[in-house]
């Protein structure tokens, strides 16, 4: 099936507003993924008059099409970031990812969302022997600077965590979590409505006209609304009047396959630790077991955008990777294949702030679950007057050279990273 498991096995959000758009609103949030929903919930809890506009369906894009992991830790190297920004700023950014996982857990508990949230930990796996040595150095640095509870695992110790001989050690990050993304998204949307936000689906934004003082006239497929404040939470949207963001975000496809439910003994054989797993190659894989013992297995697979044809091609690549890592289940039926778009920044750090009166939070670079929820909440607080709430404030964000919205260069980038994986 060429559809996201999360969307197919969760209740669809049914609380969307059916009436016409109001003429005015205190806050308009553009985008109905985790960022926008988190912001709408927090703004409504603070007493704001909130309207959320989603071009398609709630959690229909990246938030409902990801790999099911809610991991702490930066996407890039902490040491390199410290060299660029200083160790104190690097530590604060690292801890923001911790805060994101904590906030997801808090919302799940406060709103009573049944989404299989579990602090199962993340395992970073070394694809090559030399990667194992690099992970050992990384673990020492991270334990000293930001995460004293992590564990470095030798190749022999991995046997208690994963039933595969393909890896050469790993790092266990115990703070990371997993959950059913579709159920979380539906629950978060329901919570936002329950607290007073109005959510409009099929209301893609076609124009944003500044009216002065931070106010905007927002034109959508369902009418026009004047907002005192606007938050852009659009991710990698390639439609709408968001050119400034598009020149700074590269949309990259990420692809996932999912097996039929595994026998309990087979699941225990291949993933005894039931961790979130990621690998060290540039074009690597990520995988975990779902609550019903299906194996979720994803990766870049191909440097292409998602479409039914692209998803099928990428699914075949992923199936070959799955068979290499877990030969015991190479013949297990694949019941779901899907793709999605990652909103990648050049340095893989998200961005949030305010520009020309517009607030924004985007660029989550494959770490969106926890950081999108956090930054939706934090930007809601900024919009409410808490100017110091944004942990990403002040980060430079230059354009991607040669990028004007359509990622024509993805095949070249893919070839470069394949060469680096072969060489290193």
Secondary structure, DSSP 4 states (H G I P E B T S, - for coil): --S-HHHHTSPPP-----SPPPSEEEEEEE--SHHHHHHHHHHHHTT--EEEE-SSSTT-SGGGSS-SEE--S-SS-HHHHHHHH-HHHHHHHHHHHHHHHHHHHHHHHHHT--S--B---EEEE-SSHHHHHHHHHHHHHHHHHT-TT-EEE-TTGGGGT-S-SS---EEEETT-EE--HHHHHHHHHHHHHHTT-EEESS--EEEEEEEETTEEEEEETTEEEEEEEEEE--TT--SSS-HHHHTT-EEEEEEEEEESPPPHHHHHHH-TT--EEEESSTT-EEEEE-TTSPEEEEE--SSS---HHHHHHHHHHHHHHHHHH-GGGTTSPEEEEEEEEEEE-TTS--EEEEETTEEEEE--TT-HHHHHHHHHHHHHHHHTT-GGG-TTTT---PPPTT-SSS-TTHHHHHHHHHHHHHH-
